[in-house]
Amino acid sequence: MLTGVAVAAPASASDRSDCISLGEVCIWANKNFTGNTFSANRNWGGQCRDSLVLGHSVAQGRGAIVRFYSKDGCTGSYFDIKVNDYSASTPFAVHSFQVKPI
């Protein structure tokens, strides 16, 4: 079992707000915050984390910029989501993520 990580039942668009307010990083399998979701809760330390769900929409409430990657191990192409923000349609399937190095 991975500490600080959860795979939840299918999520609805309203869960995007919950993800942000709870300080989590959430990845949905489909665009517009639908389908299975993977989340890293407040206990996640910010290091590289592979997602158990290949994501096409994301939200984050970490209080820091989170970088989302196209490959496992925080490699490949990437895009950033600013503090307490989201993307209803990612530019590629998200495989991993971490707090952006400063």
HELIX and SHEET records of a PDB file:
HELIX    1   1 ASP A   15  SER A   21  1                                   7    
SHEET    1   A 5 VAL A   5  ALA A  11  0                                        
SHEET    2   A 5 THR A  34  ALA A  40 -1                                        
SHEET    3   A 5 VAL A  25  ASN A  30 -1                                        
SHEET    4   A 5 SER A  57  GLN A  60 -1                                        
SHEET    5   A 5 ASP A  85  SER A  87 -1                                        
SHEET    1   B 4 ARG A  49  GLY A  55  0                                        
SHEET    2   B 4 VAL A  94  VAL A  99 -1                                        
SHEET    3   B 4 VAL A  66  LYS A  71 -1                                        
SHEET    4   B 4 THR A  75  ILE A  81 -1                                        
END                                                                             
